[in-house]
Amino acid sequence: MPAKIQFEQHDGIAHVTLSYPRRFNAMSRAMWRELRSVFECIQQSSDVRVVRVAGHGAHFCAGGDISEYASFRYEEASLREFHEGDVWGALSAMLACDVPIVAQIAGNCMGAGVEIASCCDIRLAAESAQFGAPIARLGFPMAPREAALVSRELGGVTARQMLLEAAVFSAPEMLQRGFLSRVVADVDLANLTQATLQRISQLAPQAARLNKQTLRVINMPLALMDKAQEAIHLDKFADPVAQLMSTAYAYADSAEQLEGITAFLEKRPPKF
């Protein structure tokens, strides 16, 4: 099977699948570009209420496609374009997505897999899943934006162990360290993911998008802002919540809020 990003959408749920089975779903350059396009389309769609990101078969993502590396990693300009264009283009599209993203993680979640999982809001894992970023064995560091993202989501201690000693962690360890939302037996992962997707899809989509916009502003460090924003003076971000205040309550007359409160008072399920 060729390397690709599979995309399907049913009943408000988008399924994004990292598919490169013969390399445990390692990310090729083409896959990074496809991932960006997929999430840019999801962001523009009013029909998607929740996204599932998973790997094809038994693994989430084993990292990058090392077989491609000789074609671009040995020259500074092409290496920069790979990380700042291909990889960060995809990751930033995920981070900018206002739709809730659920990661279904099985098997290997290494390097690029950890970076993709770090862009997801809820991370569910099989008990046998393994996490790491052992690129020190390949002789290169993690790119700055990617390292900032991973460190924010993993925590500094775990990120340092992954990057500096090539440590690999089990799913229970990653749950204990706060990276995962839940860990279940391998056979239960698909059912847990489906139940989570269904639960989110029944909630108010406008509220989810507004919550994600707020969380993005208050939690994202300057190092992860879009490249175009880097030229803006730091004072602009001194109080990130202030950026939201002009539109923070514009949903007051929205149909979703009216329906949610009315349904509660009428003791019936809301219809969003």
Buried (B, 14 or more C-beta within 10 A) or exposed (E): EEBBBBBEBEEBBBBBBBBBBEBBBBBBBBBBBBBBBBBBBBBEEEEBBBBBBBBBBBBBBBBBBBEBBEEBBEEEEEBEBBBBBBBBBBBBBBBBBBBBBBBBBBBBBBBBBBBBBBBBBBBBBBBBBBBBBBBBEBEEEBBEBBBBBBBBBBBEEBBEBBBEEBBBBBBEBBBEBEBBBBBBEBEBBBEBBBEBBEEBBBBBBBBBBBBBBBEBBEEBEEEBBEEEEEEEEEEEBEEBEEBBEEEEEEBEEBEBBEBBEEBEEEEEEBEB
